[in-house]
């Protein structure tokens, strides 16, 4: 009798063990590896997702007793059970529906996948909520290693390989930044660019292409200071009357006073504007400076200016031969490709057919005067 009870207890215990073993959730992270790429501080972790998916399929296959063919199909389809249902039997579809449910229930998270450095802890966490899901909720910690070493640099180190130059005219100066070492599309933002004067202290902030560069371990402030120097003086020349004769002739040719057309043209102001700054009649300065863009610097070396002269043009004719005071417009006459040689310009050698322009303006006289003064200087 006692022997029978002992045998019964043993059988019951074995059954509990077998049931427990069958229902126990399985780890899928045990043999999953992580690769690390890049430089320490900027490293990227690459979890072996193919191995992880394969482990998940094996756990599902064992739980549902899937055959080898369906198991391999799941692996090759990256756990896309729904894509296999159309060709499956009724029994297989039932199992695939469960696989689909468990895949959605299984959430894989990592604490940090980029900007890693050697010694960091890379943690992979798997969580499930479905009690029938055979995958175990767990976390595995990896130690980051093997990333390449970075070079410690400061703004001063980078500035040594940047050639900063001021160009143009005093009070209207611009900045150019070139480098033999650094290439690529890199933009700097320079405050007051286009309005700089000799002696100005310019703070140049380094773009992220330098401060976040994966090979650098950047230290300290992300900026350096440059003192503006070498800007030329833009001043009135002694031939302003000769220049006015040229522009008077241009505006009178365009708006004549004769038998049919009767225009009264009145000179207002004359401005000297650096050609690099003369555009769109605007006082807005472009604060962006592209690395290794030498176009403005090379243009400034030619010492070219644009002469801009403002006139009011009044249509002084109507059918009753009475003056029409209301029909007055602002006209701008420009002469480009002008050089300053000592205290005179080369106005006598300029072909106004090619380098001259007479244009009616929509903006008010006050706006035009403000914008031209912002880009250049008023000389008359």
Beta strands, then each sheet from edge to edge (+ up, - down):
strand 1: 34-37
strand 2: 44-47
strand 3: 107-110
strand 4: 121-127
strand 5: 138-143
strand 6: 151-153
strand 7: 163-167
strand 8: 174-178
strand 9: 187-189
strand 10: 201-205
strand 11: 216-218
strand 12: 223-227
strand 13: 263-274
strand 14: 288-290
strand 15: 304-315
strand 16: 328-341
strand 17: 344-345
strand 18: 356-361
strand 19: 376-378
sheet 1: 1+ 2-
sheet 2: 3+ 4- 5+
sheet 3: 6+ 11+
sheet 4: 7+ 8-
sheet 5: 9+ 14-
sheet 6: 10+ 12-
sheet 7: 17+ 16- 15+ 13- 19+
sheet 8: 17+ 16- 18+
end
